[in-house]
């Protein structure tokens, strides 16, 4: 009887351990960094920057963290094409980007205010080019399929070639549609 119980326990532990390992490797997660780390990284290897500007009290920000960012297709593309930054707009720490210093003032860190161009709406994803120049802020919650369209529009420079509507209608389905990365 003890042998059967021991075998059952070992089997259970093996199954649970394998399930946890499979879960940990099931989806690649986005490699998040600070604004300062992204700036330093662009100096060594230029790449676009995606900044998730959020606050701790923002419910839709948390939903994006749970439903949008963990998506395999999203995480793979973001990690390949961008330096991904998480920026709490209410952080009180001083942020230094090159010679520019951003401080907490009037409830917000001025880096967040600058990135959102004073329009404090959360969540907002801000896209910057390889030289930290603004491409465009995109406010509001986005599910993974919609977000994937936006990141491919900016990440693969489609924003330089045509408009959003044309990209959504013609380019995205052919280049990134189901079954494609």
N, C-alpha and C positions, 0 to 999 in steps of 0.2 A: 504494500500500500504506500509506504514511504517512497519507494522507487518511482511509482506512478506519479505521486504528488511532485517529487523532485523533477521528473521529466516534464510534467505540465508547467511547472514554474520556469524551468529553463527555456522551454518552447515559447512561453509567453514573453519572457524577457528578450529573447532573440527576435521575435516578431515585432515587439514594441521598439526595440533598438533599430531594426531595419526600417520600420515605418518612419521613425524620427529622422534617420539619415536620408531617406527618400524625400521627405518633406523639406529638409534643409537644402537639398540640391535641386528640388523641383523647379524653382524659378530663380533666375539670376536677379539679384537685387541691384538697384541703382547705387553706384558708388557716390555718395554725397560728400561734399567738402565745404569748407568755409569760403567766403568771398576772397579772403586773403590767400588761401591755398589755391584757388582757381586762378587768381591773378598771377601767382608765382608759377603755376603750371603752364600758363599761356606764354610765359617768357621763354620756357624751355621747349615746349611743343605747342605751337598755336592751334587752337581749337575753339569753336563757338562755346558760349557759356549759356546755360539754362539756369535761371534763378527762380526757385520756388519761394515767393515772398508770402509769409504766413504769420499768424499770431497763435498764441497758445489757446485762446478762447474761440477760435474759428472752427465751427463744426464741419463745414464743407472742406476745410483744409485737412481735417482728420479723415474724412471720407476718401479724399484723393490719396492720402497715405495708405489707406487700407485697400482701396479698390483699383486705383489707377496706376500708381507707381509700381506695385508688385507684378503687374502684367508682364509676362516674358517678352512679348514683342516690343513693348514700351521700354522695359529695362535694357534689353539688348541694344536697341537703337540709341537710346540716350547714352549708354556707356561707350558706344562706338563713336558717336559724333560730337558729344558735348562734354564739357566739364559741368557737372551738376552741383548746384549750390542750394542749400537750405538757408534761408535768411529770415529769422524772426524779426519782424519789423519793430518790435518793442524791446529788442535787446539793449541793455544799458551799457554794454561794453563798447569801447572805442574801436572802430574798424579803420584800418589803414590800407589804402590801395595806392601803391606808388607813393607820391608825395601828398596825396589827398587824405585828410583825416575826417572821419564821420563820427559824430557824437550823438548821444541820446538827448533829445530836446523836445519839449511839448508832447511827451508821451510816445514818441517814435524815434528810432535811430535814423539819422539823416541819410544814411545809405539807402534805407527802404523808401524814404520820401523821394530821393533823387530817382531811384529806379522806377517808382510808380508815378513819377512826374506830378507828385502832390495829390494824386487820386488814390486815396487810401482805401482800397477794395481788396478783400481777401477771400479766397486765394487769388493771386495773380502770378502768372509765369512770365518772367521777363527774359527775352532772348537778346543776347549780346553777340557781336561778331568777335573774331579772333583778336581784335585790338581793344576789346572792352567798350566798343561803341554800341549804342542802342540800335537794335533792329526794331523790336516792338514789344510792348507789354501786352499780354493777353489775359484779361481778368475773367474770373468765374470758374466754377467747378466744371470738370470735363471727365467723362467716362473714358476708359482706356481706348476704345476704337476712335473716338473723336480726337483724343489727345494724340494718338499715333498719327493721325492726319496732319495735325498742326506741327508736330516735331519733325516730320518728314518734309513738310513745306519749307521750314526754316533750315533744318539740318542738311538737306541736300541742295540748298540754294535755289529752290523753285521760286521763292519770293523775288528773286532777281530776274526771273525769266518770264513771269506772267502773273496774272491775278489769282486770288484765292478761289473764286468760283470756278474758273477754268481748271485749276489744279484739282479741285474736288471732283469735278464732273468727268474730266478726261484723263488726267495724268495719274492720280492716285489709284483708281481701280486697275489700270493696266500695269503700273509699276509696283504697287505695294498691295494689291488685292489679296484675297484669300489664298493661302498656300505659299505666299511670297514673304520674304523677310523685309 
